Amino acid sequence: MTKLINKLARDRDGATAIEYGLIAAFIALAIVGALPGIKTALSGTFGKVNAQLTNAEASN
């Protein structure tokens, strides 16, 4: 039983896959954290474009 535990402790196969999984998880968290700020910026931009289009239409 001790040999099996020691063998499992030394086995490094799959460590890279776990590391890539953790990196992907952190990137996903960063994207989710940035979404409220992006939403606010896009809403402001589209609001300005809509106002300009409305003003252009009213002046014609």
C-alpha positions in Angstrom: 0.0 0.0 0.0 2.9 2.4 0.8 4.4 1.7 -2.7 1.1 2.7 -4.3 0.8 5.9 -2.4 4.4 6.8 -3.1 3.9 6.1 -6.8 0.8 8.3 -6.9 2.7 11.1 -5.1 5.5 11.0 -7.7 3.2 10.8 -10.7 3.2 14.1 -12.5 1.0 13.1 -15.5 -2.0 15.4 -15.8 -0.4 18.2 -13.8 -0.1 20.3 -17.0 -3.8 19.7 -17.8 -4.8 20.9 -14.3 -2.6 24.0 -14.7 -4.2 24.8 -18.0 -7.7 24.3 -16.4 -6.8 26.7 -13.6 -5.6 29.3 -16.1 -8.8 29.0 -18.1 -10.8 29.3 -14.9 -9.0 32.5 -13.8 -9.4 34.0 -17.3 -13.2 33.2 -17.2 -13.4 34.9 -13.8 -11.7 38.0 -15.1 -14.0 38.2 -18.1 -17.1 37.8 -15.8 -15.7 40.5 -13.5 -15.2 42.9 -16.4 -18.6 42.5 -17.9 -20.5 45.1 -15.8 -17.9 47.8 -16.9 -18.1 46.8 -20.5 -21.9 46.9 -20.4 -21.9 50.4 -19.0 -19.4 51.6 -21.6 -21.4 50.1 -24.5 -24.7 51.5 -23.2 -23.2 54.9 -23.1 -21.7 54.6 -26.6 -24.9 53.3 -28.2 -26.9 56.0 -26.3 -24.7 58.7 -27.9 -25.0 57.1 -31.4 -28.8 56.9 -31.0 -29.0 60.6 -29.9 -26.9 61.7 -32.9 -29.1 59.7 -35.3 -32.2 61.1 -33.8 -30.9 64.6 -34.1 -29.8 64.0 -37.7 -33.2 62.6 -38.6 -35.0 65.6 -36.9 -32.9 68.1 -38.8 -33.8 66.6 -42.2 
